[in-house]
Amino acid sequence: MTAARRTSRVRAPELRGRGWLNTGGESLSLADFRGRFLLLDFWAFCCVNCLHVLDELRPLEEKYAGELVVVGVHSPKFVHEADPEALAAAVDRYQVQHPVLDDPDLLTWQAYTARAWPTLVLVDPEGYVVAQYAGEGHVHAIDALLSDLRQRHLDSGTLQPGGSPYVAPEAPAGDLRFPAKVISLPGGTLLVADAGHHSLVELAADAETVVRRIGSGERGLVDGGPADARFSEPNGLCLLPASVATDVGFDVVVADTVNHALRGVRLADGSVRTLAGDGRQLFPHTPSPTASLSSPWDVAWWRDRAWVAMAGIHQLWVYDPRSGAIEVAGGTSNEGLLDGPLREAWLAQTSGLAADGDRLWLADSETSSVRRVEQGAVHTEVGSGLFDFGFRDGPADRALLQHPLGVTVLPDGSLAVSDTYNGAVRRLADGQVTTLATGLAEPSGAVVVDDHLVVVESAAHRLTRVPLGGVTSVDAFEHSTRRPVTEVGPGDLELVVDFTPPPGQKVDDRFGPPAQLFVSATPAALLSRGEGRGTELRRTLTLDPAVGDGVLHVAARAASCDTHGGVGAACHLHQQDWGVPVQISPAGTRRLTLPLAGRSS
């Protein structure tokens, strides 16, 4: 096990960016947080792991109100995320209740040496960096560290509680608020997942008139009638075949995303029941059976089961409504674009599903790809990787998308893609990609109604009709996410993943190795030695200078348990994936350190 190295105290760099949100128009600096703990959350609104952290932080913010200020530093991955209006909508959509620094040029990201989304950095009341964490699941560690440090700063007088700089934005009115997905109901009406209102809305055939609402509108996980039931940012909807619905007593399966649950809705009376999930988030590689799920994003009926896009852990699951059984169907939980047998394929935040005979179509948002499951394997139709995207029509193997969230099978057998961050609807047919419509506000799902596609314009809070027969020209662009490149020397490179257990916890290897490290590279030939999986968080890699530049892919996890042990002792899993762009240079570093969790001083 590798412990984080103790270093001299490091002053927190100044916060620099394009502007601030949730401050009532005020600009803030580090001096405004002096006397309180400051937790910087480096995030991107495309990233489901970042969204998990937003929810994890809410109780911590409440517990240490007045003593801790959380500041989101939005450092975008996709071009669309750098649009200030898109960021403002995302802050509103995800109900971020703390100040957010807009950092489109990654100035503050680089100053704090962040390498992954999300990254958390804790600054003490005197303005020194005391800890850095990569990934999610670290709130228990931050809580333990704050508990350890706060009394020291109270005693010295350096902790001086104060008010919050957060200023809530004005909430817009309207029947829909960031709707996510839509399906047709047998009577000709439409059922919409109204994520921002934490409810479902049935609309008349005109796609505007509200027939009824299912859910109280309050965030929560509560079963019951339509006025009492509660959801938390529901997304996917799946209408069961009539014969199945009769047998099981509900008609629609709902991916209740932030509740990490599947819910069942009986249309006759609008009653809601929980089908799977206990409201807690499942983490990858959990060592024991669990009743938890992780951000289910969409649901589709295929092969006599409900298939679930389990976006939070990059997998596909299947749910049997007759037996109530739910299990993993595909994906290793590693994030990426790797085709192959369903159980061995790598997925990347699958957010849209559509069944078509012997094929199940997938929208893999983080690789900007469209993929299909057929004959027990995953095949990629459009897309090339985690950091390559754009807007280009043409042959499918050269076409480009930007973070698509939805797929819809059209009457002629072609596929409509809700190309969310391009604001477009694209069509995939016969190995060619064309564009049906542009100028849409983050389309996230669609359904065919007569000779039109009814598209969910999520950021415009409405449904829009798009003719199926049109084709429009586009201004093509191609982009690769450019993060700061690390110069490394040729030959041997020492890779160290720093990990220190939180206060009150220790590394516990009674049940096997407490850590795991997986390393690969793009291109694969960049690594001539050191690729693969192991149980040590330190490894010597050998880079081939003849290959040139590339990206190192590193996935690490480490477990820690309460030091007291015994009944009631808790264990926690810390984990993160990194994609580190590297450039081989004679003067480059011979040691690459990635902070998983640990104190800086």
N, C-alpha and C positions, 0 to 999 in steps of 0.2 A: 504494500500500500504506500502510495506517495503522499506525503504531507505537504501542505502549502508552505513555502519558505517564508520565514519572518524577514522583513526588510525594514529599513528606516522609514519613518513616517513620511507619507507622500501627500502633498497638498492637492486637493481636488482641483482640476482645471476649471476654468470659467465655462459657463454654459453659453454656447454660441449657436445661432441658427437664423432662420428666416423670420420667425415671429413666435408668438405664444397664443395658445387657445385656453379657454376656461379661466381666464384671469380678468375678464371685463375690459380687455384692451390694454392692460398694463404689461410692460416688459419686466422681467425678473432677472436677477443676477444671484450669484452664490451668496453675496452679502445679505440678501433678503432672507436666507435660511439659517443664518448664524444663530446659534443658541438652541437649535433643534436638530434632530437627526434628519438626514435627507436620504431618501432611497430613490435612485435613478433607475427607471425601468426602460431599457432600450428595446423598442418593439417595432413591428410593422403590421399594419392591419390585415395583410393577407395571411398572416401566420397563425394557425390554430393554436400552437403552443403559446404564443403571445396572448391570445384571447383567454387561454386557461389561466395565465398569470394574472390578468386583470381581475378575474373572479377570485383567485387565491388571495390577492392583496386586500380585498374589501374588508374582511374581519380584522386584519392587521392594522389597517388605517383607522378602524373604529377603536380598537383596543388602545392604540397609542395616540389618539387624537390630542392635538396640542403639543405633543412631544416629537412626532414624526410627520414629515411632509413627503408624500410620494409625488414625484415628477416624472411623467412619461416623456421620453425622448424618442420621437418618431423618426426613425432612420429607414427610409423606404428601400424595398427590394425592386418593385416594379415601377415602371414609368408612371402609371396611373396614380400610384400612391404618393408621388411627388406633387400632384395637383393639390393646391391648398383647399379648394372646395371639396375635393374627394376626402381629404383628411378631416375637414370639419364635419362632413357627413359621417365618417367612421367614428369619430369621437362621440357624436350624438347617438349613432346606431348602437354602440357598445356601452353606452351609459358610463363613460369614463368620468369619474367624479374627483379629478385632481388636475392640476395644471399640466399642459402638454407643450413641450418645446418642439417646434417644427424644424427638423434637421435634414433638409433634402440633400445637402451636399456632404453629409456624414462628417461634419466638422467636429461635433461633440463626440460622435461615435469613435472617431479616430483618436481624439484627445484622451479618451478613457480606455483605449486599446480594446474595444469590444470586437469580438470575432463571430458572434452568433446571435441569432434572434431566438428567444429573448436573452438578454443579459441584465443582471441586477447588480448595482453598485451601491454600497452603503457608505455614507459620509457622516462623520461624527459632528457634534455641535461646534467643534473648533475648526471645521473645514478640512479635516484629513480623511482620506480614503481608508476605511477599516476592513472592507471585505468586498469580494466580487464573486458572483455566481453566474454560471451559464446554464440555460435551460429552465425547466419548470420543476415544481415540487420542492422548492427551497424555503417556503414560508416558515416551516417549523424551525429551520436553522436560523433564519433572520430573527424570529421571535426569541429564540434562546439567546442569541447574541445581544439583542436589545435589552433583554432582561439582565444580562450579565454586565452591560455597559452603563445602563441608565443611572443606577445608584451611584456609580463612581462620578458621573458628570453632575448629578444632583448635589453630591457632597462637595464637589469642587466649585459649584456655582456656574459651571459652563452650560448646563442644561437649563434653559429658560423658556418654559412653555409659552406658546402664543397662538394666535388665531390662524386659520387656514387662508392661504391666498386664493383658494378655489372660488370661482364665480360661476354659477350655473347658467348655461345658455337658455334662451327662451324656447320652450317646447312648441313645435308647430301643431296646429289643429288639423284634423282630417280623419276619415274613416279607416285608412290604412297607414301604417308606419313601418317602413322598411319591410314590406312583404317579401317572402322568400321563394315559395313554390306554390303551384296551383294545379288542381286536378278538376276534371269534369265529373259531375254527379249524374246519376241515371235520369233525373228529372230535367236536365238541361241547365241546371245552375252550376256555379263554380265554387269550389272550396279553396280558400287561400290561407296559407300559413302566415299570419300577421305577426311577424317576429317581434317588431318593436312594441306591439301592444300585448305580447305574451298571450296570444289567443288565436283562435281560428275564426274566419269570417266566411259565411256563405253569401255569395253575391248572385243576383239575378243574371239572366243570360246576357244582359247589356254590359256586364263586367263592371258595373258601377253601383247599382242599387243594393243596399244591404238588406238581406233577408233575415239573417240572425247572426248572433255572435256566440261562439262556444268558448267559454273561459271568462274569468272575472276581469282580466286585464292586469291583474297584479302578478308579479313574478313569484313563482313558487312551484312546489310539487304537491298538488292536492287533487285527489280524485273527487268525483261527485257530479252533480248536475251542471248544466251550462253556465249558470250564474255563479257557481261556487268553485268549479275546477280551476286549477292554476297550471300554467305552463311557464317555461323559461326559454325564450327565443326559439320557438319551434321552427323547423325548416321543412324537411321532406314529408310528403304525404303519399300514401299508397291505398288505393281502393281495392278491397278484397273481392274475389269472385263471389257472386251472390250465394252459391251453394256453400262456400266456406264461411261467409258471414253468418248465414243461418245457423251453421253448426256451432260457431264460437260466440255468437251474441254481440259482435261488434263489426263495423263495416270498414273503418279506416284505421290504418296504422300510421302513427305520427312519430317522426324523428324529433324528439323534444331535446334539442341539442345541448343547451347549457344545463339541463337537468340530468344529462347523461342517461337518458331513459327512452324507452319506446312506450307510447301511450295508445290505447284503443278507444275509438269514438263510435258510439251507436247513434246513427243518424236519426233514428225514429224520435229520440227524445234528447239528443245532444249530451248524453251522459259520457263521462270519461273515466277510464280505469288505467292503471299502470300495468304494463305487460312484462317489462323487463327493465332492469336497472334499479339501483337503490339510491340514486341521487349523488353518489360519489364517483369521482373520476377514476377509471382504470388506467394504470400505467403499464407501458410495455414490459414484457418479461416478468410480470408478476409471478412469484414462485409458487403460489398456491391458488386453488380455485376461488373464484370471486363472483359476486352477484353484480359487480359494477360494469359499466360501459364507459366509452370515451368519445364524446362529441359525435353521436350519430347525426349525419347530415342529410341523407336521403334514403328512401326506401322504394323498392320496386318488386313487383310480383313476377317471379320467374321460377320455372321448374317446381311448381307447387309449394313454394316457400316465399317468404318475404326476405329479399336480400337487402342488407343494410350497409351503406357506406359509412364505416366507422372511421371518420376523418381524423379523430384525435390520435389514433395509433396506426394510421395508414394500412388499414386492413378492410376486407370484406367479411361480413358475418351473415349467417342465415338464421331466421326465426321461423319456427313452426307454430302457427296460431292454434293448431289443434292440441298439441301437447304442451305448448309453452316453452319448449326447448330452444335455446339460443346458443350458437357456437361459432367459432372462427371457421371461415370457408377458404380464405386466401390472404396472402400478404404475410411477410415476415415481421412486420412492424418497423423495418428499416425504411427510411424515406428516400425515394429515388425512382428512377425509371429503369427497371430491369425486367425484361420479358422472360417468360418461361412457364413451367407448371404453376398452377394457381397458388399452391402452398409456398413456392419458392420465389415468386415474383415480388419485386419491390414496387409499392404504390406511393403516392405522394398527395395526401390530403384529398382523397376522392370525395367529391362534393355533389356529383350528379349521376343518376342511374337511369337507364331506359332499356327495357327488355324488347327483343325483336326475334321471335322464333328461337333458334338455337344459339343466339348471341345475346350477351348482356353488355351494353355500351356503358363506358365509364368516362366521366369528366374528371381528370386528375389535375386539380387546380394548380398545385405548386410546381408541376413540370409543364404547365400550359399545354396539356396533351389530351387527346382523345384516344381511348384504348378500348379493347373489347375482350370479353371472356368467351372463349369458344373451344369446345373439345378439351376442356380441362386445363386450358392454358391462357395466359394473358398475352395479347398482341397489341403493339402500338401502331396506330394509324397516322396520328399527327403529334409532333412534339419530339424534342431531342434531349431535354435535361432540365435540371432544377434552375439553371441560371440563364437559359436562352428562351427568348420569347419575341413577339412582334406582331405585325399585322400584314400578312401576305397570302394572297390566293394562289391557286395553281395546284400542281401535283401534291398529293397528301404528304409525301415524304419531304417536301420542301416548304409546305405551307406553315404559317405561324399564327399562333393564338396568344392571348394574354390573360392568364388566370380565369379559365372558363369554369362556371359553376353548374351548368345544366346541359342536359342532352334530351332530345325529344325525337322519337321516331315519326316520320312523316308518312302520309298515305301511300306514296310511291315507293316506300322502302328506304328512302334516303334519310339522312340524320340532320336535324337542326341543332346547332350548338349555341348556347347562350354564352357568348364570348365576353365575359363580364367586364374586364378592365379595358377592353377595346370599345365598349359601348355598342356592340354589334351582335347581329344574329348571322351565323355562318351556316352553310350547307355542305355536308360531306356526302358525295355521291360518285360511285364508280371511280374511286381513287382520286377525285378532284375536289378541291375546296373552292367555293364561291361565297359571295356575301349577299345576303338577302336584305339587310337593313343596317343602317348606322345611325349615330346620333341618339342612341338610347342611354338611359341613366342606369348603369350597372344592371343589365338584364341578368337574372339569376335562375330563371326557369320559364317553361312555356308549356302550353297544351294546345292541341289542334281542335278548333271549333269550326265546322263547316269548311270553307275554303280559306280560312285565315289561321294564323298562329297567334294565340293570345299570350303575350309576353309579360312577365313580371318585370317592371322597371322599378327595381328595389329602391334606388336612391331618389326616384321621383314619386314614390309612394302611390303607385297606380299600376293598372293593367293596360296594355296597349295592343291593338290589333295590327298585325303585320301580314300583308298578302303573301301567299305561298309562291306565286309565280314570278316575283321580281328578282332581278339581279342588279346590283349596283357596283360601280367601280370604287376602289379604295386607294388612299394614299399609303402605299406600303412602307413599312419600316421594319428594321431588324435590330435587336438589342440583346446584349449580354450584360447581366448584372455585374457592375464593376465595383468590387470592394478593394480596399487597400491590399496591395500585393506584398507578401513577405519575401524578402530576399534570403535565400538559403544557399549554403555552400554546396558544391558538388560532392558526391561520395556520401559518407556517413552523416546522418542527422539524428541527434538525440531528441526523441519525442517524450515529453513529460506532461501528463495530465495531473495537475495539482488538486489534491483533495485533503481537507482536514475535517474530521467530524465536528458537528456543532457542539457548543458547550453542553455538558451533561450526557454526551453520547460517545460511543466508541465503535471502532471497527470490530465486527463480530463474525468470526469465520467458523463457528461451531457447525453450521449447516452447509458448509462448502465455501468456495472462493467468494469473497465479498465484492469483487470487482471484475469487470470485463472490459476489454478494449478491442475494437475492430477497426482496422485500417485498410483503405484501398485508395486508388488514385485514378484520375482522368487526365491524360490517357493512362491505361493500365501499365504500359511499359515504363512510365516514369519511375515506378518502384521496382528495382531489381531485387530488393530484399526487404522484408519487414511487413509484407501484406498479410492479412488474415486476422484471426481471432485469438485472444489470449487472456489470461487472468491477472496480468500485471499492468499497472498504469504507467509504465515506463518501457520504451522500446527503441532500439536502434534501427533506423530506416536507412537504406542505401538508395540514393537517387541517381538516375542515369543522366548525365549532362548532355548526352547526344539526343535525348528526347526533347529537351527544351522545357518550356514553361508548362504548368498544369495546375490541377487542384488536388490537394490531399483531402480525403474524406475520412473523418475520425468520429467514431461513435464510442462513448464511454459511459459506464455506469458504476456506481459504488454504493454499498449499503452501510448504514450505521444504525446502532441500537442503543437504547437507554443504558447508561452505565450500571444502574442498580439491578437490572435483570429481573428475573422472577415474574410473578403474575402481574399483568398490566403493563409490562415493559413494551414499548413501541419501537418498531424498526421502520426505517425510512430508506427509500431508494432515490438516489441522485443520478440524473442522467442527462446527456446532451449529445447532439450530433453537430459536428462542425464541417464546413467546406472551406478550406483555407487555400486561396490562390497563392501559388509560390512561383518564384522566378529564380533560376539557378544563376548564381553570381560568385566569382572567386572570393569576393569580400563578404559574402552572405553569412548569416548566423549558422552555427553548428548545433544550436539547441532551440527547439520550438516548445514553448510552455503554454498550455491551454488550461485556464482556471475552471475547474468543475465546481468546486465550492471550497472556500477557505478565507481566513482572515489575512489581511495585508500587514497588519501590525498588531 
